[in-house]
Amino acid sequence: MRIGEGTIEEIKEDGLAKIKVSRDFLYVACSACAGAEHVMITAYNGLGAQEGNRVRYEVDDSHLAMSSFICFMMPLLLAAAGALAGYGLGAETMWGTAGAVIGLVCGAAGVKYYDNRLGKMIDTKASITAILDDEEDNESSIA
């Protein structure tokens, strides 16, 4: 489990809340998110926190190892396999390049398919586990 803290920016009607997370609590590998000062995440609001509350949340990260492999390694492996296959078929650099491009496109399509499938199988939303008051907030920033 990954644990983070943030401030609730919006309460949704379906039991969810939008949490603004600062750079200190980001756990994502996404380069666009890592460069951002604040990121908004959606979390289950089982504790009934209100807008403006500082909260602690947990995210299940049991699927991250396989997802990281699929996202980063599969396209590269397919590009390399495509390059070798293309070079083996035509014995020219042009064929190897074409094979690498085809492999990379297949890898990107595989990542998109995996992402859609994972979203239907696993609920990746965070859950709010605690509403922090000012004293807890100060203690966590000191430690």
Contact map, one row per residue, 1 for C-alpha under 8 A:
11100000000000000000000000000000000000000000000000000000011111000000000000000000000000000000000000000000000000000000000000000000000000000000000
11110000000000000000000000100000000000000000000000000000011110000000000000000000000000000000000000000000000000000000000000000000000000000000000
11111000000000000000000000000000000000000000000000000001111000000000000000000000000000000000000000000000000000000000000000000000000000000000000
01111100000000000000100011000000000000000000000000000001110000000000000000000000000000000000000000000000000000000000000000000000000000000000000
00111110000000000000100010000000000000000000000000000111100000000000000000000000000000000000000000000000000000000000000000000000000000000000000
00011111000000000011110010000000000000000000000000000111100000000000000000000000000000000000000000000000000000000000000000000000000000000000000
00001111100000000011100000000000000000000000000000111110000000000000000000000000000000000000000000000000000000000000000000000000000000000000000
00000111111000001111000000000000000000000000000011111110000000000000000000000000000000000000000000000000000000000000000000000000000000000000000
00000011111000001111000000000000000000000000000000110000000000000000000000000000000000000000000000000000000000000000000000000000000000000000000
00000001111100001110000000000000000000000000000000100000000000000000000000000000000000000000000000000000000000000000000000000000000000000000000
00000001111110111100000000000000000000000000000001100000000000000000000000000000000000000000000000000000000000000000000000000000000000000000000
00000000011111111100000000000000000000000000000000000000000000000000000000000000000000000000000000000000000000000000000000000000000000000000000
00000000001111110000000000000000000000000000000000000000000000000000000000000000000000000000000000000000000000000000000000000000000000000000000
00000000000111110000000000000000000000000000000000000000000000000000000000000000000000000000000000000000000000000000000000000000000000000000000
00000000001111111000000000000000000000000001110000000000000000000000000000000000000000000000000000000000000000000000000000000000000000000000000
00000000001111111100000000000000000000000111100000000000000000000000000000000000000000000000000000000000000000000000000000000000000000000000000
00000001111100111110000000000000000000000111100000000000000000000000000000000000000000000000000000000000000000000000000000000000000000000000000
00000001111100011111000000000000000000011110000000000000000000000000000000000000000000000000000000000000000000000000000000000000000000000000000
00000111110000001111100000000000000000011110000000000000000000000000000000000000000000000000000000000000000000000000000000000000000000000000000
00000111100000000111110000000000000001111000000000000000000000000000000000000000000000000000000000000000000000000000000000000000000000000000000
00011110000000000011111011000000000001111000000000000000000000000000000000000000000000000000000000000000000000000000000000000000000000000000000
00000100000000000001111111000000000011100000000000000000000000000000000000000000000000000000000000000000000000000000000000000000000000000000000
00000000000000000000111111000000010111100000000000000000000000000000000000000000000000000000000000000000000000000000000000000000000000000000000
00000000000000000000011111000000000000000000000000000000000000000000000000000000000000000000000000000000000000000000000000000000000000000000000
00011100000000000000111111100000000000000000000000000000000000000000000000000000000000000000000000000000000000000000000000000000000000000000000
00010000000000000000111111110000010000100000000000000000000000000000000000000000000000000000000000000000000000000000000000000000000000000000000
01000000000000000000000011111000000000000000000000000000000000000000000000000000000000000000000000000000000000000000000000000000000000000000000
00000000000000000000000001111100110000000000000000000000000000000000000000000000000000000000000000000000000000000000000000000000000000000000000
00000000000000000000000000111110110000000000000000000000000000000000000000000000000000000000000000000000000000000000000000000000000000000000000
00000000000000000000000000011111110000000000000000000000000000000000000000000000000000000000000000000000000000000000000000000000000000000000000
00000000000000000000000000001111111000000000000000000000000000000000000000000000000000000000000000000000000000000000000000000000000000000000000
00000000000000000000000000000111111100000000000000000000000000000000000000000000000000000000000000000000000000000000000000000000000000000000000
00000000000000000000000000011111111100100000000000000000000000000000000000000000000000000000000000000000000000000000000000000000000000000000000
00000000000000000000001001011111111110000000000000000000000000000000000000000000000000000000000000000000000000000000000000000000000000000000000
00000000000000000000000000000011111110000000000000000000000000000000000000000000000000000000000000000000000000000000000000000000000000000000000
00000000000000000000001000000001111111100000000000000000000000000000000000000000000000000000000000000000000000000000000000000000000000000000000
00000000000000000000011000000000011111100000000000000000000000000000000000000000000000000000000000000000000000000000000000000000000000000000000
00000000000000000001111000000000000111110000000000000000000000000000000000000000000000000000000000000000000000000000000000000000000000000000000
00000000000000000001111001000000100111111000000000000000000000000000000000000000000000000000000000000000000000000000000000000000000000000000000
00000000000000000111100000000000000001111100000000000000000000000000000000000000000000000000000000000000000000000000000000000000000000000000000
00000000000000000111100000000000000000111110000000000000000000000000000000000000000000000000000000000000000000000000000000000100000000000000000
00000000000000011110000000000000000000011111000000000000000000000000000000000000000000000000000000000000000000000000000000001100000000000000000
00000000000000011110000000000000000000001111100000000000100000000000000000000000000000000000000000000000000000000000000000001111000000000000000
00000000000000111000000000000000000000000111110000000000000000000000000000000000000000000000000000000000000000000000000000001111000000000000000
00000000000000111000000000000000000000000011111110000000000000000000000000000000000000000000000000000000000000000000000000000011000000000000000
00000000000000100000000000000000000000000001111110000000000000000000000000000000000000000000000000000000000000000000000000000011000000000000000
00000000000000000000000000000000000000000000111110000000000000000000000000000000000000000000000000000000000000000000000000000001111000000000000
00000000000000000000000000000000000000000000111111000000000000000000000000000000000000000000000000000000000000000000000000000000000000000000000
00000001000000000000000000000000000000000000111111101010000000000000000000000000000000000000000000000000000000000000000000000000001000000000000
00000001001000000000000000000000000000000000000111111000000000000000000000000000000000000000000000000000000000000000000000000000000000000000000
00000011111000000000000000000000000000000000000011111000000000000000000000000000000000000000000000000000000000000000000000000000000000000000000
00000011100000000000000000000000000000000000000001111100000000000000000000000000000000000000000000000000000000000000000000000000000000000000000
00000011000000000000000000000000000000000000000011111110000000000000000000000000000000000000000000000000000000000000000000000000001100000000000
00001111000000000000000000000000000000000000000000011111000000000000000000000000000000000000000000000000000000000000000000000000001110001000000
00001111000000000000000000000000000000000000000010001111100000000000000000000000000000000000000000000000000000000000000000000001111100000000000
00111100000000000000000000000000000000000000000000000111110000000000000000000000000000000000000000000000000000000000000000000001111100000000000
00111100000000000000000000000000000000000010000000000011111000000000000000000000000000000000000000000000000000000000000000000111110000000000000
11110000000000000000000000000000000000000000000000000001111100000000000000000000000000000000000000000000000000000000000000000111100000000000000
11100000000000000000000000000000000000000000000000000000111110000000000000000000000000000000000000000000000000000000000000011110000000000000000
11000000000000000000000000000000000000000000000000000000011111100000000000000000000000000000000000000000000000000000000000010100000000000000000
11000000000000000000000000000000000000000000000000000000001111110000000000000000000000000000000000000000000000000000000000000000000000000000000
10000000000000000000000000000000000000000000000000000000000111111000000000000000000000000000000000000000000000000000000000000000000000000000000
00000000000000000000000000000000000000000000000000000000000111111110000000000000000000000000000000000000000000000000000000000000000000000000000
00000000000000000000000000000000000000000000000000000000000011111111000000000000000000000000000000000000000000000000000000000000000000000000000
00000000000000000000000000000000000000000000000000000000000001111111100000000000000000000000000000000000000000000000000000000000000000000000000
00000000000000000000000000000000000000000000000000000000000000111111110000000000000000000000000000000000000000000000000000000000000000000000000
00000000000000000000000000000000000000000000000000000000000000111111111000000000000000000000000000000000000000000000000000000000000000000000000
00000000000000000000000000000000000000000000000000000000000000011111111110000000000000000000000000000000000000000000000000000000000000000000000
00000000000000000000000000000000000000000000000000000000000000001111111111000000000000000000000000000000000000000000000000000000000000000000000
00000000000000000000000000000000000000000000000000000000000000000111111111100000000000000000000000000000000000100100000000000000000000000000000
00000000000000000000000000000000000000000000000000000000000000000011111111100000000000000000000000000000000000100000000000000000000000000000000
00000000000000000000000000000000000000000000000000000000000000000001111111110000000000000000000000000000000000000000000000000000000000000000000
00000000000000000000000000000000000000000000000000000000000000000001111111111000000000000000000000000000000000000000000000000000000000000000000
00000000000000000000000000000000000000000000000000000000000000000000111111111100000000000000000000000000001000100000000000000000000000000000000
00000000000000000000000000000000000000000000000000000000000000000000011111111110000000000000000000000011111100100000000000000000000000000000000
00000000000000000000000000000000000000000000000000000000000000000000000111111111000000000000000000000001001000000000000000000000000000000000000
00000000000000000000000000000000000000000000000000000000000000000000000011111111100000000000000000000000000000000000000000000000000000000000000
00000000000000000000000000000000000000000000000000000000000000000000000001111111110000000000000000010011011000000000000000000000000000000000000
00000000000000000000000000000000000000000000000000000000000000000000000000111111111000000000000000111111001000000000000000000000000000000000000
00000000000000000000000000000000000000000000000000000000000000000000000000011111111100000000000000010010000000000000000000000000000000000000000
00000000000000000000000000000000000000000000000000000000000000000000000000001111111110000000000000110010000000000000000000000000000000000000000
00000000000000000000000000000000000000000000000000000000000000000000000000000111111111000000000101111111000000000000000000000000000000000000000
00000000000000000000000000000000000000000000000000000000000000000000000000000011111111100000001111111010000000000000000000000000000000000000000
00000000000000000000000000000000000000000000000000000000000000000000000000000001111111110000000100110000000000000000000000000000000000000000000
00000000000000000000000000000000000000000000000000000000000000000000000000000000111111111000000100100000000000000000000000000000000000000000000
00000000000000000000000000000000000000000000000000000000000000000000000000000000011111111110001111110000000000000000000000000000000000000000000
00000000000000000000000000000000000000000000000000000000000000000000000000000000001111111111111110100000000000000000000000000000000000000000000
00000000000000000000000000000000000000000000000000000000000000000000000000000000000111111110000100000000000000000000000000000000000000000000000
00000000000000000000000000000000000000000000000000000000000000000000000000000000000011111110001000000000000000000000000000000000000000000000000
00000000000000000000000000000000000000000000000000000000000000000000000000000000000001111111001100000000000000000000000000000000000000000000000
00000000000000000000000000000000000000000000000000000000000000000000000000000000000001111111101100000000000000000000000000000000000000000000000
00000000000000000000000000000000000000000000000000000000000000000000000000000000000000100111111100000000000000000000000000000000000000000000000
00000000000000000000000000000000000000000000000000000000000000000000000000000000000000100011111110000000000000000000000000000000000000000000000
00000000000000000000000000000000000000000000000000000000000000000000000000000000000000100001111111000000000000000000000000000000000000000000000
00000000000000000000000000000000000000000000000000000000000000000000000000000000001001101111111111100000000000000000000000000000000000000000000
00000000000000000000000000000000000000000000000000000000000000000000000000000000011111110111111111110000000000000000000000000000000000000000000
00000000000000000000000000000000000000000000000000000000000000000000000000000000001001100000111111111000000000000000000000000000000000000000000
00000000000000000000000000000000000000000000000000000000000000000000000000000000011001000000011111111100000000000000000000000000000000000000000
00000000000000000000000000000000000000000000000000000000000000000000000000000010111111100000001111111110000000000000000000000000000000000000000
00000000000000000000000000000000000000000000000000000000000000000000000000000111111101000000000111111111000000000000000000000000000000000000000
00000000000000000000000000000000000000000000000000000000000000000000000000000010011000000000000011111111100000000000000000000000000000000000000
00000000000000000000000000000000000000000000000000000000000000000000000000000010010000000000000001111111110000000000000000000000000000000000000
00000000000000000000000000000000000000000000000000000000000000000000000000100111111000000000000000111111111000000000000000000000000000000000000
00000000000000000000000000000000000000000000000000000000000000000000000000110110010000000000000000011111111100000000000000000000000000000000000
00000000000000000000000000000000000000000000000000000000000000000000000000100000000000000000000000001111111110000000000000000000000000000000000
00000000000000000000000000000000000000000000000000000000000000000000000000100100000000000000000000000111111111000000000000000000000000000000000
00000000000000000000000000000000000000000000000000000000000000000000000001110110000000000000000000000011111111100000000000000000000000000000000
00000000000000000000000000000000000000000000000000000000000000000000000000100000000000000000000000000001111111110000000000000000000000000000000
00000000000000000000000000000000000000000000000000000000000000000000000000000000000000000000000000000000111111111000000000000000000000000000000
00000000000000000000000000000000000000000000000000000000000000000000000000000000000000000000000000000000011111111100000000000000000000000000000
00000000000000000000000000000000000000000000000000000000000000000000011001100000000000000000000000000000001111111110000000000000000000000000000
00000000000000000000000000000000000000000000000000000000000000000000000000000000000000000000000000000000000111111111000000000000000000000000000
00000000000000000000000000000000000000000000000000000000000000000000000000000000000000000000000000000000000011111111100000000000000000000000000
00000000000000000000000000000000000000000000000000000000000000000000010000000000000000000000000000000000000001111111110000000000000000000000000
00000000000000000000000000000000000000000000000000000000000000000000000000000000000000000000000000000000000000111111111000000000000000000000000
00000000000000000000000000000000000000000000000000000000000000000000000000000000000000000000000000000000000000011111111100000000000000000000000
00000000000000000000000000000000000000000000000000000000000000000000000000000000000000000000000000000000000000001111111110000000000000000000000
00000000000000000000000000000000000000000000000000000000000000000000000000000000000000000000000000000000000000000111111111000000000000000000000
00000000000000000000000000000000000000000000000000000000000000000000000000000000000000000000000000000000000000000011111111110000000000000000000
00000000000000000000000000000000000000000000000000000000000000000000000000000000000000000000000000000000000000000001111111100000000000000000000
00000000000000000000000000000000000000000000000000000000000000000000000000000000000000000000000000000000000000000000111111100000000000000000000
00000000000000000000000000000000000000000000000000000000000000000000000000000000000000000000000000000000000000000000011111110000000000000000000
00000000000000000000000000000000000000000000000000000000000000000000000000000000000000000000000000000000000000000000001111111000000000000000000
00000000000000000000000000000000000000000000000000000000001100000000000000000000000000000000000000000000000000000000001001111100000000000000000
00000000000000000000000000000000000000000111000000000000001000000000000000000000000000000000000000000000000000000000000000111110000000000000000
00000000000000000000000000000000000000001111000000000000111100000000000000000000000000000000000000000000000000000000000000011111000000000000000
00000000000000000000000000000000000000000011110000000000111000000000000000000000000000000000000000000000000000000000000000001111100000000000000
00000000000000000000000000000000000000000011111000000011110000000000000000000000000000000000000000000000000000000000000000000111111000000000000
00000000000000000000000000000000000000000000001000000011110000000000000000000000000000000000000000000000000000000000000000000011111000000000000
00000000000000000000000000000000000000000000001000000011100000000000000000000000000000000000000000000000000000000000000000000001111100000000000
00000000000000000000000000000000000000000000001010001111000000000000000000000000000000000000000000000000000000000000000000000001111110000000000
00000000000000000000000000000000000000000000000000001111000000000000000000000000000000000000000000000000000000000000000000000000011111111000000
00000000000000000000000000000000000000000000000000000100000000000000000000000000000000000000000000000000000000000000000000000000001111111000000
00000000000000000000000000000000000000000000000000000000000000000000000000000000000000000000000000000000000000000000000000000000000111111100000
00000000000000000000000000000000000000000000000000000000000000000000000000000000000000000000000000000000000000000000000000000000000111111110000
00000000000000000000000000000000000000000000000000000000000000000000000000000000000000000000000000000000000000000000000000000000000111111111000
00000000000000000000000000000000000000000000000000000100000000000000000000000000000000000000000000000000000000000000000000000000000111111111100
00000000000000000000000000000000000000000000000000000000000000000000000000000000000000000000000000000000000000000000000000000000000001111111110
00000000000000000000000000000000000000000000000000000000000000000000000000000000000000000000000000000000000000000000000000000000000000111111111
00000000000000000000000000000000000000000000000000000000000000000000000000000000000000000000000000000000000000000000000000000000000000011111111
00000000000000000000000000000000000000000000000000000000000000000000000000000000000000000000000000000000000000000000000000000000000000001111111
00000000000000000000000000000000000000000000000000000000000000000000000000000000000000000000000000000000000000000000000000000000000000000111111
00000000000000000000000000000000000000000000000000000000000000000000000000000000000000000000000000000000000000000000000000000000000000000011111
